[in-house]
Amino acid sequence: MEVLRPQLIRIDGRNYRKNPIQEQTYQHEEEDEDFYQGSMEGTDEPCDAYEVEQTPQGFRSIVKAPSLLYNLIHFNTSNFCGFQKITLDCQNIYIRKHRHIVGKRGDTKKKIEMETKTSISIPKPGQDGEIVITGQHRNGVISARTRIDVLLDTFRRKQPFTHFLAFFLNEVEVQEGFLRFQEEVLEKCSMDHGVDSSIFQNPKKLHLTIGMLVLLSEEEMQQTCEMLQQCKEDFINDISGGKPLEVEIAGIEYMNDDPGMVDVLYAKVHMKDGSNRLQELVDRVLERFQASGLIVKEWNSVKLHATVMNTLFRKDPNAEGRYNLYTADGKYIFKERESFDGRNILKIFNADPQSLPGKPY
C-alpha cells in the first residue's frame, strides 16, 4: 500500500481506508481473500449519515442492495470482504449461498454481531429482500451497518462492468473513414511488431466512453435512465443549446509512455467550433453519476478519446478497457497482452491527421 495515498472507499460522504489484503488458507477449504482483519478503519465511529429507526426493542437499520451483492457476501473467521465462486449446480446453490451469508461454521456473522451487540438478518437463499440490523444501542447498529456497507461497496467494485455511458461514433461516414485508416495501417505497417487486423476496433462499435457502470438490478437500471433524463433537463440542453454537438475525429495518440510498445491507440475527438462544450458536458455527467455512487470516482475529468486499436481485442474481440478484468466472483484476471509497435503509425497519421477523417456528429 502507498502510505501517503492509501486506497479509500467512500460511503455516504465518509472515507474509509482499505488496508492491504492478507491471505489465509483453510485446510480442505477453498482459498479466500482476507479483508476482515484490520480493513475496517473507523467503522466503529458513530455516523449520522445513516438512517436508524428507534423501535420499542431498541434500534434498527435497513440495508438495501441488489440481492446479487449480498448473495456473494462471504463471512468467515478472518474474512470480511472476500469472494467465492458462483456455481449453477442446483444441488450446491443452497449450501454455497448459505455459506456466503453466515460464513464457514457461521463464526464471522456471530463475531460481528458480538462485537457490535447487534443481530443481523439476511434474506434466505433464493429470496430477495433487505438486510436488517437490530440492536439495543444506536452506535452498535451504525457500526454493523458501516461494516456491511463497506463490504457491499467492495463487492460492487470487484464485479465486472455491466454497462457503460457513451456517445456512439458509428455514423456511416465515420465507419468508412475508420476502414480506410485500418486498410492503410495494414498496407504500410503490417511488418511492424504486433500489428495485425485482430487488434482493430469493430467499426460498428466506435464510441466515446464517459464512464463504466455496474448495474445489478432493474431498479439500478431505471435509476440510471432517470438520472440521464435529469442531466438532460438540468444542464445538457443548456450546454448544447438544444442542438447536436458537431465533433471531428482527427489525429491519433497512444495511452502508455512507449510508442514502441503500445496497447491502446485512440483517435482524438474535438469540437468542430473549437469550444470546450463537449468536455464540459461529459465531465458534468460523470460528476453526477459519481455523486450517486453508480460510477466509482477514479478521476475528475473524462479523457475524450475513441479507441481504434486495442491489444485486448487480439484474444477477445469484445474486450474494452477494464471491462473484463474481474470474473463474476470478483477474482482478478491477468490478461497477458502482446503490445505492438506504433511508431510508424503515429508518424504517418499524425503527419496527416485528416487521414482518419471525422464527421460532424
Buried (B, 14 or more C-beta within 10 A) or exposed (E): EEEEEBEEBEBEEBEBBBBEBBEBEEEEEEEBBBBBBBBBBEBBEEBEEBEBEEEEEBBBBBBEBBBBBBBBBBBBBBBBBBBBEBEEEEEEBEEBBBBBBBBBEBBBBBBBBEBBBBBBEBBEBEEEEBBBBBBEEBBBBBBBBBBBBBBBBBBBBBBBBEBBBBBEBBBEEBBEBBEEBBEBBEEBBEEBEBBEEEBBBEBEBBBBBBBBBBBBBEEBBEBBEEBBEEBEEEBBEEBBEEEEBEBBBBBBBBBEEEBEBBBBBBBBBBBBEEEEBBBEBBBBBBBBBBEEBBBBBEEEEBEBBBBBBBBBBBEEBEBBBEBBBBBEBBEEEEEEBEBBBBBBBBEBBBEEBEBBBBBEB
